[in-house]
Amino acid sequence: MPVSITSCLAIQGWMSELELTWLAEQALQREKIIEVGSWCGRSTRALAMHTPGMVYAIDAWTSMLGGEVNDNTMRQAEDAFASFLDNMGEFMWMPSNPGKVTIIRSNSITAAGMLAVAHGTRSFDMVFLDGDHSYEQVKAEITYYRPLLKPGGMLCGHDLGHGGVNQAVRELVPEYEAVPDTQIWWTVEG
């Protein structure tokens, strides 16, 4: 199946065409994908369009990039969540529609615990981290999500150019590789 990300590019977000194409190509081979940080759904749609399985989209939709939470940022977050729902359309899972996207509106660490209880450890094919870019949060997400991956599962993330992401990835995933000409990092679990 060839990848097509045209509809993804129309969605607000920061991932480049090359990055979305890489995600779509990876999704072709993965059936249980976790995405941490979904915002308006640009990358979520690329994953959902190409996986033969399910994407678990995790985002609290409370503020952007870990910024201050106030009336303005809450309004922006609610607008982003509404956009996400619109952008997922036919991919949304509902009891009457076995779609490909399940929303978990929660902070990422709580969501990791929920997924571990519901699915067990070592049960996901791919985890894509693109939420809060602070060192502490990225470190916690790598620590909590890595055990959810099957052997051969892919741990990856975005924004390798950000200081907090760089530091956490270099410390906890020293074997990582970078996708050329992108800000994506990845490794495959042994």
TIRONU-433239 format. One record per atom (N, C-alpha, C): z, y, x; residue in three letters. Coordinates in steps of 0.2 Angstrom, whole numbers, plus 5000, padded with zeros to 4 digits. Layout:
# TIRONU-433239
ZYXALA ...
This chain:
# TIRONU-433239
500049945004MET 500050005000MET 500050065004MET 499550105004PRO 499550175008PRO 500050225005PRO 500350265009VAL 500850305007VAL 500450375005VAL 500850405000SER 500550464997SER 501150504996SER 501250564999ILE 501750614998ILE 501650674995ILE 501050684992THR 500750744990THR 501250774985THR 501550734980SER 502050764975SER 502650774978SER 502850744984CYS 503450764987CYS 503450834990CYS 502850854993LEU 502750914996LEU 502850974992LEU 502750964985ALA 502851014980ALA 503551034979ALA 504050984981ILE 504750994980ILE 505051034985ILE 505551084983GLN 505951124988GLN 506251074993GLN 506251094999GLY 506651055004GLY 506351075011GLY 506651045016TRP 506551055023TRP 506251005027TRP 506050945024MET 505750895028MET 504950905028MET 504750895034SER 504050915035SER 503550855032SER 502950865032GLU 502450815030GLU 502550755034GLU 502550755041LEU 502650705045LEU 503250665044LEU 503850705043GLU 504450665041GLU 504450625035GLU 504150655030LEU 504150625023LEU 503650565024LEU 503150565028THR 502750515028THR 503050455032THR 503450475037TRP 503850415041TRP 504350385036TRP 504750425032LEU 505150395027LEU 504850355022LEU 504250375020ALA 503850335015ALA 503650265018ALA 503450265024GLU 503250205028GLU 503850155029GLU 504350185030GLN 504950145031GLN 505150115024GLN 505150155019ALA 505350125012ALA 504950075010ALA 504250065012LEU 503850015010LEU 504149945012LEU 504549945017GLN 504849885019GLN 505549875017GLN 505849915013ARG 506549915012ARG 506649915004ARG 507149865002GLU 507249864995GLU 507949894992GLU 508449904996LYS 509049934994LYS 509149994999LYS 509050054997ILE 509050115001ILE 509650154999ILE 510050185004ILE 510550235002ILE 510250305005ILE 510250355001GLU 510050425004GLU 510750465003GLU 510950495008VAL 511550535008VAL 511250605009VAL 511350645004GLY 511050715004GLY 510350715001GLY 510350724994SER 509750724990SER 509450794988SER 509850844987TRP 509750904985TRP 509250914979TRP 508650934980CYS 508150944975CYS 507650874975CYS 507750834979GLY 507450764979GLY 506750754983GLY 506650804987ARG 506050794991ARG 505950734995ARG 506450714999SER 506450645002SER 506650594998SER 507050604992THR 507150544988THR 506550524984THR 506150564982ARG 505450554979ARG 505050504984ARG 505050534990ALA 504650494995ALA 504850424996ALA 505550414996LEU 505850344996LEU 505650304990LEU 505850334984ALA 505750304978ALA 505050284976ALA 504550324978MET 503850304977MET 503650244981MET 503950234986HIS 503650184991HIS 504050114991HIS 504750124990THR 505150064990THR 504950014984THR 504949944986PRO 504849904980PRO 505549894976PRO 506049924979GLY 506749914976GLY 507049974973GLY 507649994976MET 508050044973MET 508350094978MET 508350154976VAL 508650214980VAL 509350234977VAL 509850234981TYR 510450264979TYR 510550334981TYR 510450384977ALA 510450454979ALA 511150484979ALA 511450494984ILE 512150524985ILE 512150594987ILE 512450634982ASP 512550704984ASP 513050734979ASP 513450774981ALA 513950804976ALA 513650864973ALA 513150894975TRP 512850944972TRP 513351004970TRP 513751024975THR 514251074974THR 514151134979THR 513851124984SER 513651184989SER 513151164994SER 512751204997MET 512251185001MET 512551195008MET 512351145012LEU 512551145019LEU 513251155021LEU 513751135017GLY 514451135018GLY 514651205017GLY 514351255014GLY 514551325014GLY 515051335009GLY 515251395008GLU 515851415004GLU 515651394996GLU 516151374993VAL 515951354986VAL 516251414981VAL 515751444978ASN 515951504974ASN 515451504968ASN 515551554963ASP 515151544957ASP 514351544959ASP 514151584964ASN 513451584966ASN 513251524969ASN 513651494973THR 513451434976THR 513451374971THR 513951374967MET 513951324961MET 513351324957MET 513151384955ARG 512551394951ARG 511851374955ARG 511851384961GLN 511251364965GLN 511351284965GLN 511851254966ALA 511951184966ALA 511751154960ALA 511951184954GLU 511751154948GLU 511051164946GLU 510751214949ASP 510051224948ASP 509651174953ASP 509951154958ALA 509651104963ALA 509751034959ALA 510251024956PHE 510350954953PHE 509850954947PHE 509751004943ALA 509251004938ALA 508550994940ALA 508451024946SER 507751014949SER 507750944951SER 508250914954PHE 508250844956PHE 508050804950PHE 508350814945LEU 508250764939LEU 507550774937LEU 507250834937ASP 506550844935ASP 506150814940ASP 506250814946ASN 505850794951ASN 505850714952ASN 506350684949MET 506350614949MET 506050584943MET 506050614938GLY 505750594932GLY 505650524930GLY 505150494931GLU 505050414930GLU 505350374934GLU 505650394940PHE 506050354944PHE 506750344943PHE 507050384938MET 507750384936MET 507950314933MET 508450284935TRP 508750234932TRP 509150254926TRP 509050214920MET 509450224914MET 509450154911MET 509950144907PRO 509950074904PRO 509350054900PRO 508950104898SER 508350084894SER 507750084899SER 507850104905ASN 507250114910ASN 507450094917ASN 507250034919PRO 507450004926PRO 507050044931PRO 507250104932GLY 506950154937GLY 507150134944GLY 506950174949LYS 507150164956LYS 507650204959LYS 507950254955VAL 508450294958VAL 509050294954VAL 509550284957THR 510250284954THR 510650344958THR 510850384954ILE 511250444956ILE 511950424957ILE 512250444962ILE 512950444963ILE 513150514965ILE 513450554960ARG 513650624961ARG 514350624964ARG 514450624970SER 515050614973SER 515050644981SER 515550654984ASN 515550664991ASN 515350594994ASN 515050605000SER 514750545003SER 515250485005SER 515850505007ILE 516350455009ILE 516650415003ILE 516750454998THR 516950414992THR 516450374989THR 515750394990ALA 515250354988ALA 515150294992ALA 515250294998ALA 515250235003ALA 515750185000ALA 516350204999GLY 516850154996GLY 516550124990GLY 516350164985MET 516050134979MET 515550084980MET 515050104984LEU 514550054986LEU 514749994989LEU 515249994994ALA 515549934997ALA 515849894992ALA 516249924987VAL 516549884982VAL 516049854977VAL 515549884975ALA 515049864970ALA 514549814973ALA 514349824979HIS 513849784983HIS 514049744988HIS 514649754991GLY 514849724997GLY 514549755003GLY 514849735009THR 514649755015THR 514049715017THR 513649745022ARG 513049705024ARG 512549695019ARG 512449735014SER 511949725009SER 511449775008SER 511349825012PHE 510849875011PHE 510349875017PHE 509649885015ASP 509149885020ASP 509049945024ASP 509250005021MET 509150065025MET 509650115022MET 509950155027VAL 510350215025VAL 510050275029VAL 509950325025PHE 509650395027PHE 510150445026PHE 510450475032LEU 510950525032LEU 510650595032LEU 510750635027ASP 510450705028ASP 510850755023ASP 511550745024GLY 511950785020GLY 512250845024GLY 512950845024ASP 513250895028ASP 513150885035ASP 512950935039HIS 512750925046HIS 513350945051HIS 513950945049SER 514450955053SER 514650895057SER 514850905063TYR 515050845068TYR 515550795064TYR 516050825061GLU 516550785058GLU 516250735052GLU 515850775048GLN 515550735042GLN 515050685045GLN 514550705049VAL 514050655052VAL 514450595055VAL 514950605059LYS 515350555062LYS 515650505056LYS 515950535051ALA 516250495046ALA 515650455042ALA 515150485041GLU 514650455037GLU 514350395041GLU 514250405048ILE 513950345052ILE 514550295052ILE 515150315052THR 515650265052THR 515750225046THR 515650255040TYR 515750225034TYR 515150195031TYR 514550215033TYR 513950185030TYR 513650125035TYR 513750135041ARG 513450085045ARG 513650005043ARG 514249995041PRO 514449925039PRO 514149905033PRO 513849945029LEU 513449925023LEU 512749895024LEU 512549905031LEU 511849885032LEU 511849805034LEU 511349775032LYS 511149705033LYS 510949705041LYS 511049645044PRO 510649645050PRO 509949655050PRO 509649695054GLY 508949715053GLY 508849775049GLY 509449805046GLY 509449865042GLY 509349925046GLY 509049975043MET 508950035047MET 509450095046MET 509750115051LEU 510250175050LEU 509750235053LEU 509750285049CYS 509350345051CYS 509550405048CYS 509350465051GLY 509550525048GLY 509050585050GLY 509250645047HIS 508850705048HIS 509250755052HIS 508850805055ASP 509150865058ASP 509450845065ASP 509150805069LEU 509350795075LEU 509450855079LEU 509150905078GLY 509150975081GLY 509751015080GLY 510150995075HIS 510851025074HIS 511350995078HIS 511751045081GLY 512351025086GLY 512750975083GLY 513050975077GLY 513450925074GLY 513150855074GLY 512550855071VAL 512150795071VAL 512050765078VAL 511850805082ASN 511650785089ASN 512250745092ASN 512850785092GLN 513450755095GLN 513650695092GLN 513750685085ALA 513950625082ALA 513450565083ALA 512850585083VAL 512350525084VAL 512350505091VAL 512450545096ARG 512450525103ARG 513050485105ARG 513650505101GLU 514250475102GLU 514250405099GLU 514050395093LEU 514150335089LEU 513550295088LEU 512950325090VAL 512350285090VAL 511950295096VAL 512250275102PRO 511850295108PRO 511250255109PRO 511150205105GLU 510450175106GLU 509950205101GLU 510050255098TYR 509550285093TYR 508950305097TYR 508450305093GLU 507750335095GLU 507550395090GLU 507150435093ALA 506950495089ALA 506250485087ALA 506050505081VAL 505350495079VAL 504950555082VAL 504450545086PRO 504150605089PRO 503950655084PRO 504050725087ASP 503850785083ASP 504150785076ASP 504750765076THR 505150765070THR 505850775072THR 506350785067GLN 507050795068GLN 507350725066GLN 507050675065ILE 507250615063ILE 507550565068ILE 508150535068TRP 508350485072TRP 508450425069TRP 508450365072TRP 508450295069TRP 508750245074TRP 508950195071THR 509150135075THR 509150075070THR 509050015072VAL 509049955068VAL 509649915070VAL 510049895065GLU 510649855066GLU 510449785068GLU 510849755073GLY 510749695076GLY 511049635072GLY 
